[in-house]
Amino acid sequence: MVQGTPRIGVVQNCPTAPVAPGALLSYSGTVSNAGNITLTNVVVLNNLSGITPVFTADALLPGASTNFTGSYLAPTNCSVASTS
């Protein structure tokens, strides 16, 4: 019996240039399926982009990858970590 091994990878790319406080910060990334079974109902969120997903897919086949983009307003009072 072959056992399924689900495995998802998410990479977020930060902007190459600094963004002014309060300005729109845009980022990109890649979500990939490194496992040997199809992933279903894939949703990528970002802790600073709000409740709207930056990526959704009904299915992501083994070995497949796809890009996503998102944005948020850069904080005006400090630096923060952004996590997808």
MDTraj code that builds the backbone (N, CA, C; nanometers):
import mdtraj as md
import numpy as np

residues = "MET VAL GLN GLY THR PRO ARG ILE GLY VAL VAL GLN ASN CYS PRO THR ALA PRO VAL ALA PRO GLY ALA LEU LEU SER TYR SER GLY THR VAL SER ASN ALA GLY ASN ILE THR LEU THR ASN VAL VAL VAL LEU ASN ASN LEU SER GLY ILE THR PRO VAL PHE THR ALA ASP ALA LEU LEU PRO GLY ALA SER THR ASN PHE THR GLY SER TYR LEU ALA PRO THR ASN CYS SER VAL ALA SER THR SER".split()
xyz = np.array([
    [0.0825, -0.1173, 0.0000],
    [0.0000, 0.0000, 0.0000],
    [0.0878, 0.1248, 0.0000],
    [0.0623, 0.2164, -0.0927],
    [0.1364, 0.3421, -0.0999],
    [0.0661, 0.4445, -0.0112],
    [0.1409, 0.5047, 0.0765],
    [0.0830, 0.6017, 0.1682],
    [0.1021, 0.7431, 0.1134],
    [-0.0017, 0.8247, 0.1250],
    [0.0062, 0.9631, 0.0808],
    [0.0882, 1.0467, 0.1766],
    [0.1667, 1.1345, 0.1192],
    [0.2475, 1.2262, 0.1989],
    [0.2177, 1.3694, 0.1558],
    [0.1241, 1.4369, 0.2234],
    [0.0960, 1.5759, 0.1885],
    [0.2116, 1.6655, 0.2319],
    [0.2429, 1.7641, 0.1486],
    [0.3524, 1.8562, 0.1812],
    [0.3336, 1.9834, 0.1014],
    [0.3143, 2.0940, 0.1704],
    [0.2942, 2.2220, 0.1039],
    [0.4119, 2.3133, 0.1356],
    [0.4516, 2.3922, 0.0370],
    [0.5566, 2.4910, 0.0560],
    [0.5025, 2.6294, 0.0217],
    [0.5350, 2.7262, 0.1047],
    [0.4946, 2.8642, 0.0789],
    [0.6171, 2.9525, 0.0975],
    [0.6494, 3.0305, -0.0059],
    [0.7603, 3.1251, -0.0009],
    [0.7045, 3.2637, -0.0282],
    [0.7359, 3.3572, 0.0591],
    [0.6931, 3.4960, 0.0395],
    [0.8155, 3.5812, 0.0080],
    [0.8058, 3.6629, -0.0964],
    [0.9152, 3.7499, -0.1380],
    [0.8834, 3.8927, -0.0977],
    [0.9722, 3.9535, -0.0223],
    [0.9546, 4.0918, 0.0203],
    [0.9954, 4.1872, -0.0924],
    [0.9468, 4.3112, -0.0875],
    [0.9887, 4.4090, -0.1888],
    [1.1403, 4.4301, -0.1821],
    [1.2004, 4.4616, -0.2955],
    [1.3450, 4.4832, -0.2981],
    [1.3838, 4.6210, -0.2471],
    [1.2911, 4.7168, -0.2531],
    [1.3186, 4.8534, -0.2061],
    [1.2325, 4.8828, -0.0837],
    [1.2832, 4.9651, 0.0077],
    [1.2029, 5.0028, 0.1243],
    [1.0731, 5.0727, 0.0826],
    [0.9723, 5.0600, 0.1662],
    [0.8433, 5.1229, 0.1420],
    [0.8198, 5.2250, 0.2523],
    [0.7738, 5.3421, 0.2156],
    [0.7492, 5.4491, 0.3125],
    [0.6354, 5.4099, 0.4067],
    [0.6425, 5.4506, 0.5331],
    [0.5335, 5.4235, 0.6266],
    [0.4005, 5.4762, 0.5713],
    [0.2973, 5.3942, 0.5786],
    [0.1659, 5.4311, 0.5289],
    [0.1450, 5.4068, 0.3804],
    [0.2518, 5.3720, 0.3076],
    [0.2415, 5.3458, 0.1638],
    [0.2011, 5.2006, 0.1403],
    [0.1550, 5.1728, 0.0210],
    [0.1148, 5.0368, -0.0150],
    [0.2388, 4.9512, -0.0364],
    [0.2466, 4.8419, 0.0363],
    [0.3562, 4.7468, 0.0244],
    [0.3017, 4.6246, -0.0499],
    [0.3602, 4.5943, -0.1645],
    [0.3192, 4.4785, -0.2443],
    [0.4250, 4.3698, -0.2333],
    [0.3815, 4.2473, -0.2222],
    [0.4717, 4.1334, -0.2124],
    [0.4236, 4.0231, -0.3069],
    [0.5086, 3.9276, -0.3303],
    [0.4729, 3.8138, -0.4144],
    [0.5177, 3.6863, -0.3442],
    [0.4800, 3.5744, -0.4008],
    [0.5217, 3.4488, -0.3416],
    [0.4835, 3.3317, -0.4289],
    [0.5182, 3.2152, -0.3816],
    [0.4895, 3.0908, -0.4519],
    [0.4372, 2.9896, -0.3521],
    [0.3331, 2.9185, -0.3930],
    [0.2831, 2.8056, -0.3143],
    [0.3042, 2.6803, -0.3988],
    [0.3543, 2.5736, -0.3369],
    [0.3855, 2.4533, -0.4131],
    [0.3445, 2.3285, -0.3361],
    [0.3217, 2.2222, -0.4116],
    [0.2881, 2.0925, -0.3551],
    [0.4088, 2.0011, -0.3734],
    [0.4822, 1.9786, -0.2653],
    [0.5995, 1.8922, -0.2696],
    [0.5661, 1.7499, -0.2258],
    [0.4388, 1.7229, -0.2026],
    [0.3969, 1.5901, -0.1601],
    [0.3634, 1.5008, -0.2781],
    [0.3081, 1.3832, -0.2465],
    [0.2753, 1.2880, -0.3522],
    [0.1246, 1.2670, -0.3678],
    [0.0452, 1.3560, -0.3083],
    [-0.1001, 1.3518, -0.3258],
    [-0.1510, 1.4919, -0.3588],
    [-0.2664, 1.4989, -0.4212],
    [-0.3261, 1.6281, -0.4545],
    [-0.3739, 1.6964, -0.3276],
    [-0.3391, 1.8235, -0.3133],
    [-0.3890, 1.9046, -0.2021],
    [-0.5188, 1.9699, -0.2464],
    [-0.6177, 1.9713, -0.1606],
    [-0.7461, 2.0322, -0.1947],
    [-0.7769, 2.1481, -0.1009],
    [-0.8572, 2.2410, -0.1531],
    [-0.8994, 2.3584, -0.0761],
    [-0.7799, 2.4339, -0.0177],
    [-0.6836, 2.4669, -0.1039],
    [-0.5623, 2.5366, -0.0624],
    [-0.5937, 2.6857, -0.0474],
    [-0.5599, 2.7416, 0.0671],
    [-0.5823, 2.8830, 0.0950],
    [-0.4557, 2.9400, 0.1574],
    [-0.4059, 3.0520, 0.1017],
    [-0.2910, 3.1216, 0.1585],
    [-0.3394, 3.2573, 0.2077],
    [-0.3131, 3.2843, 0.3350],
    [-0.3453, 3.4128, 0.3969],
    [-0.2166, 3.4819, 0.4357],
    [-0.2238, 3.6115, 0.4576],
    [-0.1110, 3.6876, 0.5089],
    [-0.1598, 3.7607, 0.6330],
    [-0.0807, 3.7597, 0.7378],
    [-0.1241, 3.8188, 0.8639],
    [-0.1481, 3.9694, 0.8555],
    [-0.0957, 4.0385, 0.7554],
    [-0.1149, 4.1829, 0.7448],
    [-0.2082, 4.2236, 0.6307],
    [-0.2471, 4.1313, 0.5458],
    [-0.3324, 4.1642, 0.4312],
    [-0.4811, 4.1571, 0.4635],
    [-0.5153, 4.1204, 0.5852],
    [-0.6558, 4.1114, 0.6221],
    [-0.7101, 3.9709, 0.6022],
    [-0.8438, 3.9609, 0.6041],
    [-0.9067, 3.8289, 0.5993],
    [-0.9233, 3.7741, 0.4579],
    [-0.8983, 3.8580, 0.3574],
    [-0.9116, 3.8129, 0.2188],
    [-0.7900, 3.7285, 0.1811],
    [-0.8101, 3.6048, 0.1363],
    [-0.6961, 3.5217, 0.0959],
    [-0.6172, 3.5847, -0.0184],
    [-0.4860, 3.5635, -0.0181],
    [-0.4018, 3.6095, -0.1291],
    [-0.3932, 3.5028, -0.2380],
    [-0.4370, 3.3803, -0.2037],
    [-0.4393, 3.2724, -0.3021],
    [-0.5380, 3.1663, -0.2560],
    [-0.6138, 3.1125, -0.3516],
    [-0.6998, 2.9967, -0.3253],
    [-0.6948, 2.9045, -0.4460],
    [-0.7090, 2.7763, -0.4211],
    [-0.7175, 2.6782, -0.5291],
    [-0.7999, 2.5606, -0.4802],
    [-0.8854, 2.5101, -0.5667],
    [-0.9621, 2.3907, -0.5329],
    [-0.8708, 2.2696, -0.5196],
    [-0.7651, 2.2668, -0.6029],
    [-0.6711, 2.1543, -0.5996],
    [-0.5336, 2.2000, -0.6466],
    [-0.4305, 2.1411, -0.5882],
    [-0.2922, 2.1646, -0.6298],
    [-0.2284, 2.0268, -0.6446],
    [-0.1989, 1.9899, -0.7678],
    [-0.1466, 1.8566, -0.7985],
    [-0.0044, 1.8381, -0.7455],
    [0.0372, 1.7131, -0.7213],
    [0.1745, 1.6880, -0.6779],
    [0.2749, 1.7482, -0.7773],
    [0.3740, 1.8176, -0.7253],
    [0.4767, 1.8790, -0.8082],
    [0.4390, 2.0140, -0.8661],
    [0.3131, 2.0540, -0.8510],
    [0.2679, 2.1815, -0.9080],
    [0.3047, 2.2981, -0.8165],
    [0.3225, 2.4132, -0.8774],
    [0.3441, 2.5366, -0.8019],
    [0.2791, 2.6510, -0.8776],
    [0.2454, 2.7543, -0.8058],
    [0.1847, 2.8719, -0.8661],
    [0.2201, 2.9946, -0.7832],
    [0.2147, 3.1095, -0.8473],
    [0.2528, 3.2339, -0.7821],
    [0.1308, 3.3065, -0.7273],
    [0.1551, 3.3927, -0.6300],
    [0.0505, 3.4780, -0.5760],
    [0.1093, 3.6162, -0.5476],
    [0.0227, 3.7150, -0.5346],
    [0.0630, 3.8500, -0.4965],
    [-0.0337, 3.9011, -0.3914],
    [0.0120, 3.9934, -0.3120],
    [-0.0713, 4.0557, -0.2100],
    [-0.0153, 4.1916, -0.1740],
    [-0.0890, 4.2637, -0.0936],
    [-0.0420, 4.3955, -0.0514],
    [-0.1105, 4.4357, 0.0786],
    [-0.0525, 4.5338, 0.1439],
    [-0.1092, 4.5945, 0.2638],
    [-0.0430, 4.7301, 0.2836],
    [-0.1026, 4.8125, 0.3669],
    [-0.0436, 4.9420, 0.3981],
    [0.0665, 4.9207, 0.5013],
    [0.1852, 4.9729, 0.4712],
    [0.2972, 4.9587, 0.5625],
    [0.2656, 5.0335, 0.6918],
    [0.2961, 4.9749, 0.8071],
    [0.2680, 5.0409, 0.9346],
    [0.3377, 5.1756, 0.9444],
    [0.2749, 5.2684, 1.0131],
    [0.3332, 5.4024, 1.0264],
    [0.4141, 5.4188, 1.1542],
    [0.4011, 5.3251, 1.2470],
    [0.4667, 5.3434, 1.3764],
    [0.5807, 5.2465, 1.4049],
    [0.6031, 5.1473, 1.3197],
    [0.7105, 5.0517, 1.3493],
    [0.7288, 4.9564, 1.2314],
    [0.8252, 4.8691, 1.2465],
    [0.8449, 4.7602, 1.1518],
    [0.7771, 4.6362, 1.2075],
    [0.7182, 4.5566, 1.1219],
    [0.6518, 4.4337, 1.1655],
    [0.6884, 4.3199, 1.0721],
    [0.6725, 4.1988, 1.1200],
    [0.6951, 4.0805, 1.0377],
    [0.5673, 4.0482, 0.9625],
    [0.5836, 4.0076, 0.8385],
    [0.4710, 3.9659, 0.7545],
    [0.4856, 3.8187, 0.7273],
    [0.3799, 3.7427, 0.7531],
    [0.3844, 3.5976, 0.7393],
    [0.2706, 3.5490, 0.6515],
    [0.3011, 3.4711, 0.5474],
    [0.1974, 3.4080, 0.4647],
    [0.1859, 3.2639, 0.5046],
])
top = md.Topology()
chain = top.add_chain()
for i, resn in enumerate(residues, 1):
    res = top.add_residue(resn, chain, resSeq=i)
    for name in ("N", "CA", "C"):
        top.add_atom(name, md.element.get_by_symbol(name[0]), res)
traj = md.Trajectory(xyz[None], top)
